Amino acid sequence: MFTSTKNKSYRDSFSHRAGKATSKKQKSFKEYAPARKVITQQPSPVRSTPTKSPASSSPTSPNLNSAIVTICVGPAQRLFAAHEDVLSKAPYFAQACRAQFFETSGKRIDLPNGKPEVFSAVLEYLYKGDYVPKLIYDKKRASWLLDDADTAGSAQGESTVYNNGIGGPVLKDTAIYCSAHHYALPDLQRLALKKQGLASGVQCSTILASARYAYAHTPASDSKLRAHYLALIIRSRATFKRSGTLQAEMERGGSALFFDLFVAMVNHLDDISGSAHSPR
């Protein structure tokens, strides 16, 4: 009804120039459908909303046929349940599940030295690719931040966990980093370290206790978390000098932290001295 002679002659002349004798059926819908699809396709809008941290992994949809594993955590033996295929994303738990392959009464993993709050965050990461509070990137400010929706109603004490060995609180992200190292989850280590760098208003005693904890639960080859604490103490040296906490901890001793801190401080002074005497 709407086909004109002009359109028909245009298509015939096009076929003639191509040197192909095509039928009317070949020249109609299929020949021009791709061009029509490209014209009508609209570009997707650019979003200015915050994005996820690249350190986080994609959320995992558990296999409904996967076996349920019971995890017993801490001296109080708090129980957790997880799908085996999700739990096995961590090499530590994958090996533990394989060791119980022939168990008929259900698989169970005991973590007597674990902390329920820390393991809960690890389990949340295995399922969702992140843990509360979520780490997001604000494109407008070009900076990383913690999700306000997760932190608005949280108490200050939730950023720390009590450590029986030290007898005081340590930063939760530090404990998560050390657990991630134990469970062989390097991506979770990077995520916890980045979140810890966003912490503010932390007491000197908590920082030093967390540094001791980090040194006690990471190998000497660790160059991330240990270096983070050394740099933090050096940057805030005026505060630590006034608090008296650092002096008490150094007199107490018993950790390689303070020798590393001495070396880092000497290197820092050498850098300052070298830059002062360098030609302008």
N, C-alpha and C positions, 0 to 999 in steps of 0.2 A: 504493500500500500504506500509506504514511504520511500521506496526505492526509486531513484531518478535515473534517467538516461545518462546524465553526467557522471554519476558514480559508476555505472556499468562500463562506460567507455574508459574511465580512468583505470579501472581494474584490468580491462582488456589490454590497454596500452602498456600497462606495467608488465603483464605476462609476456607481451610481445617483445619488450626490451630485454627481458630476462632470457628470452630464447626458449621458453618452455610452453608447450601446449598443454595447459591445465584445464581441467573440466570446471564447470560452474560450481560443483560441489566442493572442489579443492580450493577455490578462490574465496569461498564465503567464510563461514564462522571460524574454522580452525586456523585459517591463515592469519587472521587479524586479532584473534583472542588474546595472545600474549601482550600485544601492544595496548589493548584496552585495559588489561589487568595492571600494567605498569602505570598508566595514566591515572587510574582511579585509586591507586595505593597511596595512603597518606603517611608521612613520616611520623614516627612515634614521638610524643612530646618529651622534652628534656625535663627531668625531675630535679628539683632543687632540695629535696629532702635528704636528711643524713643517710649515709650508707653504712653497711656493716664493716666491721674490722676485717682486713684480709687475713688476719691470723686465725679467725674463726673458721670452722669447717661447715659444710652443708648439713642441714638437719637430716636425720636418719629416720626413715619410716620402717619400723620393725616388721619383720616377717611374722605374720600371725601364727605360723606353724613352728616358729622358733621356740626352743625350750626355755623355761623360766628358771633362772639361777637365783638362789638366795645368797645374799652377802651379809655376813655378820661383822659389824664394825665396832671397834672400841671395847674398853673394859666392861661397859654396860651392855654389850652385845646387842646393839640396835640393829634391827633387821631391815634390809632393803631387798627389793626384787627387780630383776632386769632381764630383758630378752638376751639370750646367749649371743645372737648375731650382732646386737648393738654393743654388748659388753666386750666382745672379741675384737672390736676396733682397737682396743688397747692390747699390745702384745703380751703384757703381764697377765691379763685375764684370759686371753686366748690360750696361753699355755696352761693355765690353771684348769680351764674347761676341758682341754684335751686330756689332761691327766685323769679326769673323771669320766672318760668316754664310756666306760662299761658300768657306770653307776646306774642302778635301776630305781633307787628311791629318791632321785632328784639331786641335782648338783648344788653344792654349797661351798662358798669361799669364805674363809675366816681372815679378818684383818684386825687382830687384837690390838695392834698399836695405832690403828687409824683413828681419825676424828670424824664423827658423823657429819658435822657441818661441811668439812672439806670434801668428804666422799660424795655428799649430796651434790656439791658443785661439779665434781668430776663427772658424775652420772648425768647431770643436766647437760654438760658439754657434749657427752657422747650421744645424747639424743637430739639436742637442739643446735649444736655447733657453737654455743656460747653459754655463759652462766650469768646470773643476776649479780650486780647490775650490768646490763649489756653495754658493750663498747661500740660507739658510733662515730662517724666522721661528719662534722658540720662543714659543708662546703662554703657557706657564707663566711664563717670565721676561719676557715682553713686550719682547723685544729681538731684533735680528738677530745671526746668527752664521754662521760658516763650518762646513760639514759636517765633523764629526769623522772620518767614514769616509774622507773625501778627504784630510784633513790629517794623519792619524795616522802614515802611513808616508812622508810627504814630507819631503825635506831642506829645511833653512833656505834654501839657495841657490836653490831653485826659485821663491821669491817675488821674485827679481830676475833681470834679464837684463843681460849685459855690453854696454855701449855703446862702440863704437870711437871715436866722436867725442869723448866725454867721457873715455874711458880708465878707466872704472870701472863698477860696477853701478848700475842704476836699477831702481826698483820695476816689476815686471812689469805690475801693474794700470795704472800710468801709461802704459806703452808700449801696452797694449791700448786704453786710452782714446784715445790719439793716433791709433792705427791705425783705430779705429772712426770717428773724425772724418774721417779720410782716405777711408774706404770709405763714408761717409754712412750710418752705423748708429747713430742717436741712442739707441736702447734699450740697445745694448751700452755706449755711453758712460755711461749712468746706472748700469748694472750694475757696471761697472768702478770707477766713483767710489764707490759704496756699499761695495764690497769693500775698496777702499783705505782707507776710513775705519775699517775693523776691524783694520787692521794695527797691530802692537805690537812693541816691542823693536827698532825700526829705528835704525840708526846715523845720527848727524847728517850725516856725509859722504854717505850714501846719500840722505837726504832732500833735501839741497841739490843733489846731482847730478840727482835726479829732478825737482826744481823747475826747474832749468836746462833739462832735457830737455822738460818740459811747455811752458815758454815758447818753446822753439825749434820745437815741432811743433804749436802751437795758435795760432789767430789772436788778435789783440788784443781781439777782441770776446768771447772765451771768458770766461764769468763763473763757471764751476764749478770746474774743476781748478786754475786759477791762484789763485782765492780760497781753495780748500782749503789750498794750501801756505802762503799768506800767514797764514791763521788758525792753522795748525799751528805755524809758526815763532814767532808772537807768543805763543801759549799756552805754548810751551816755551822762551821767551826766556832764562830763567835757565840752562838746559842749554846752549843755543847760545853764550851769553856765556862760559861756562867752557871750552867745547871748543876754541875758537880756529879752528874750521873756517869759521865764518861770516865772521870777519875776513879769513881768507885768500881766501875767495871774493869778498868785497867789494873787496879790493885787486886781485884779478884782473879784476873787472868784466866788461864785454862782454855784459851781459844787462839787459833792462828789469826783471828780477825785483827788483833792489835798490831802484830808484826806487819801484816799487809797494809794496815792503815799507816804505820810509820813509813813504809817504803813509798806508798802513794803520796804521802805528805811531802817527803823529800823530793820526789819527782815533780810535784806541783811547785815547790819552791825553786827548783832548778829551772823549770820552764819560765817562771816569773823573772828570775835573775837573768836568764838568757835573753828574754825579750827586752829587758831594760837596757842591756848593754849592746844590743844589736843596732847597726847603723840605720838611721831613718831614711 
